[in-house]
Amino acid sequence: MKHLTHILAIVVATALSVGAALYITRSTTTIAPVEALPEAPIITTDTIRLLFGGDFMQHMPQVNAARTPDGSYDYSRSTEYIAPMFREADVAIINLETTISTTGHYSGYPCFASPVEVVDEFETMGIDIALLANNHCCDRMARGIETTIEELDRRNIAHTGVYTDSVDYAQNNILYFERGGVRFALVNYTYGTNGIPVPKGKLVNLIDTTIIKRDLRTIDRDSVACVIACMHWGNEYERHENREQRRLAEVLQREGVDIIIGSHPHVVQPFYADSTNVLFYSLGNLVSNQQRHYTDGGLIAEVEVIRCDTIEGLRYRATAHPVWVLCPGYRILPRSVGDTLTMPKASRDLYDRFMRETDELLYH
């Protein structure tokens, strides 16, 4: 019996010992990583979303369609499906290819002057920057330039490419802005002004590689992480870039431009992007009354600018969002809406053709 009691005592002691060991082991497993391992470094990654809209035009049928019974103008129906995209972007940029008038006497092609409600709609859409250097910027001469810039300023929409005077030029020729801790510089140039002389005292950025190089070389790349060039260039209605566009793009990239956005041809042209550069040759029309083949839509370019603590410099990711204009109403349809929106068969056929041919151009 004593021998059995001794055996039981050994068993109990062993069990208690093992239990204690298990308890200690579990406790050690839980606590040791906190006490023994160094804290992991915190890696910060920021993504800034830039959104670029193509040619925002205003032919007279568009102006008439926006007119309300009380004589004012309402563009919300035209932009209702794309406005959320621009509002959600960190920076929203659009090419304003018309002048603005506050006195009526509106006109379409060949000399554009549009209601002030156009820039009201820009404000509602959350547009941050209006690009002004295009071939129609002098359509209403000095007063057109002054009114356009005054109305943009009234709504706190930044602008570049065309200037009321030397002071405006000094402040906005290179447009600096900052988002998410990243500082940007944006420049804007046009090939010409349709033969209309630039009004005395006003300034328009014309494409001249000597001047462009001078401008870009004044940018302090120690403080500016990303340079954007918006170019009004190319041949109208040609679906591929020409030799001059390629030459200019090479000049811009050699001078340190990271993102190039093109306009003017009124049709979509190819885009090229990798982690270090983005190049859209032409976004085509964001909205217009042009309805010939290929001109009835365009692209919204989305560029993600990515900054990571562990990677030197910025990285880029680009997405092309095709949009098509549905009449009447000049409603701008992104694919997310247009694919399922009810529309007449003739419109559906044109929409499908535009989307299919745009995909073929961009991805095949």
RAVEN-V655004 format. One record per helix or strand of 3 or more residues. SS is the DSSP state (~ for helix, > for strand). FROM is the first residue (numbers start at 1). TO is the last residue. If there is no record, write none. Layout:
# RAVEN-V655004
ss-><SS | SS>
from-><FROM | FROM>
to-><TO | TO>
This chain:
# RAVEN-V655004
ss-><~ | > | ~ | ~ | > | > | > | ~ | > | ~ | > | ~ | > | > | ~ | > | ~ | > | > | > | > | > | > | > | ~ | ~>
from-><2 | 45 | 60 | 76 | 91 | 99 | 113 | 117 | 129 | 141 | 158 | 166 | 175 | 182 | 209 | 226 | 243 | 259 | 271 | 278 | 283 | 297 | 314 | 331 | 335 | 345>
to-><36 | 56 | 66 | 88 | 96 | 101 | 115 | 125 | 131 | 154 | 160 | 172 | 179 | 190 | 217 | 232 | 254 | 263 | 273 | 280 | 287 | 308 | 326 | 334 | 338 | 363>
